Amino acid sequence: MERKVEPNYTMIYINESLNLYTSEKVKNEIIQLMERESNKKIVINLNKVPYIDSSGLLVLNTIQKKSQLSNKLLYLTDLDERIHSALQLAGLKSLLGMIINQEDLSAL
């Protein structure tokens, strides 16, 4: 996992599948980053996530709830069609509303 701090937001890059074997580690790392981060806007880049299962979806949902409790705004970017479809099929409408394009990052 990588982190890049921009003036208006912090980008977190997830570079692995979000599945039963990786989800707990990824969740803990992101929550720790969010707690230490002074930026109020967190963007999770999913470009290099080749696969997501139900435990990965749960991680994204948990992170979204944690961001609300921490008064941070969470966004998802660079989702491929499979991940976007998985969010839709799981009925995670709150996560679907957080998706932004790379072009929209400058407006944050």
Secondary structure, DSSP 8 states (H G I E B T S, - for coil): -EEEE-SS-EEEE--S-BSTTTHHHHHHHHHHHHHH---SEEEEE-TT---B-HHHHHHHHHHHHHHHHTT-EEEEE---HHHHHHHHHTT-HHHHTTEE-GGGGGG-
